Amino acid sequence: MSITNAPDPEIRAGVVRRDLQNVLHPIVQHKVLEARQMVVTRAHGSTIYDADGTAYLDGMSGLWCVNIGYGRSELADVAADQMQQLAYFPHTQMNVPAAGLAEKINMLLGGDYHIYFVNSGSEANEAGFKIARQYQKHEHPGEFRYKTISRYHAYHGTTLAALDAGGIGDRKAKFEPFSGDFIHVAPPYCYRCPFGLSYPGCGLACVKNMESSIQGENPDTIAEVIVEPIMSGVGVAVPPDEYLKEVDAVCRRYGILLHVDEVINGFGRTGKMFAHQHYGVSPDIVAVAKGISSAYMPIAATAVKNQVFQSFYGEASENRQVFQVNTYGGHPVAAAVALRNIEILQAEKLAERAAEMGAYLQDGLRTLGRHSIVGDVRGKGLLQAVELVKDRSTKEAVDASVVTTVVDFCRDNGVIVGRGGGAWRSGNVIVLSPPLVITRGECDRLVDTLDRALATQTKG
Ligand SMILES: Cc1ncc(COP(=O)(O)O)c(C=O)c1O
């Protein structure tokens, strides 16, 4: 197949017609699609191209996922070879690529895990919830430890339980009521501390809030705590350094499992292979997706600590096995592609590069502080954010239309940036999560374009 970027108005018109007449798109309003008919046709490195031949620097690596960058033809070769060898067989038996990928992920996590394969981040978290419940049933017979503690403003996926685990009311409103099995506590969102405190004087009030919620719920009813080490959806909230270790200590005190969501954070994004490795914890359950294959194939996984795995190990007659299956889990082609993707991440030292380029990008973003609407610049590695406010002292969020104008200005100037939650409902945070192969020149372009976008909103 030839890869060209020659604009072809007829092909473009045909795609738009077929799409608008037949496709139901996720999250975006169709009237918006009708007005802005973007057809993405190819991509390379950190750049995507539309059917008109226009190039865009992708500051979001798709949906925070194309970690090794676009256009790696060796992954296509790996997929083609594996399809010829073995395209599919259910993972109730073993296959070569899935065993290799599990070993690779286990080694990256420190070697004390078993890996359960699924297809998306939502499913990886769902499997985590279910494994935690089943584990507690095995270990505490006669007790009913089923609840998950999670945080407000978190996002953990789109399926019903994952959505319930999340703490974004607007995303949930159309599907309520939920089960009541997910108990929400205050997030470590220091720029807008829910307790009005500042670190370090706060004494980690958010962890105390988590512990008192656990006590109030009755610890004997709680299976696990889920946290994304560095919250993404809220607009990138980097917690105080001791936060995760303290959460881990709370979990240990009450026999509760710690489940970390590394769906965005994982595979180098924050400057280490996994974000929890910044904080010296060894979680019981780790959900991974996105960067596992840099989105070249849909695949995800739930890693469980061997101590948890042991609870599922026994005679067939004991009925202790993982009590679920999904058709495509451990898919040989997806696993082969993911394994090669991780080998590339390692060979090109892309986690280290994310740390270096992230620091460079953040230095650039800090210069945007000259615009009065920039309230906060924060992030770790290549997960960065700029929060926009009307007034730095009150932190009142800018109107939604300001952020829309900034995002649209960037896109009209060939740069894609994202938008995160921030203050309640407003989506007043510009988020950046570019491919880990982004260059210094491309980081400069992200900053320069945002600078010009913000200049349209402030007098400087
Ligand atoms: C932190 C986090 N967890 C889970 C998910 C769900 O992943 P998926 O969309 O692959 O189901 C997402 C998706 O963006 C996410 O950001």
The ligand as an SDF file (V2000), in Angstrom:
LIG
                    3D

 16 16  0  0  0  0  0  0  0  0999 V2000
   -6.5810    6.9850   33.5880 C   0  0  0  0  0  0  0  0  0  0  0  0
   -7.4360    6.2120   32.6350 C   0  0  0  0  0  0  0  0  0  0  0  0
   -7.8830    4.9930   32.9840 N   0  0  0  0  0  0  0  0  0  0  0  0
   -8.6380    4.2610   32.1570 C   0  0  0  0  0  0  0  0  0  0  0  0
   -8.9980    4.7290   30.9160 C   0  0  0  0  0  0  0  0  0  0  0  0
   -9.8660    3.8930   30.0110 C   0  0  0  0  0  0  0  0  0  0  0  0
   -9.1270    3.4140   28.9360 O   0  0  0  0  0  0  0  0  0  0  0  0
   -9.8860    2.9570   27.5880 P   0  0  0  0  0  0  0  0  0  0  0  0
  -10.3890    4.2010   26.9400 O   0  0  0  0  0  0  0  0  0  0  0  0
   -8.8030    2.2530   26.8170 O   0  0  0  0  0  0  0  0  0  0  0  0
  -10.9610    2.0330   27.9810 O   0  0  0  0  0  0  0  0  0  0  0  0
   -8.5530    5.9830   30.5000 C   0  0  0  0  0  0  0  0  0  0  0  0
   -8.9030    6.5010   29.1620 C   0  0  0  0  0  0  0  0  0  0  0  0
   -8.5580    7.5870   28.7750 O   0  0  0  0  0  0  0  0  0  0  0  0
   -7.7700    6.7520   31.3940 C   0  0  0  0  0  0  0  0  0  0  0  0
   -7.3620    7.9790   31.0600 O   0  0  0  0  0  0  0  0  0  0  0  0
  1  2  1  0
  2  3  1  0
  2 15  2  0
  3  4  2  0
  4  5  1  0
  5  6  1  0
  5 12  2  0
  6  7  1  0
  7  8  1  0
  8  9  2  0
  8 10  1  0
  8 11  1  0
 12 13  1  0
 12 15  1  0
 13 14  2  0
 15 16  1  0
M  END
$$$$
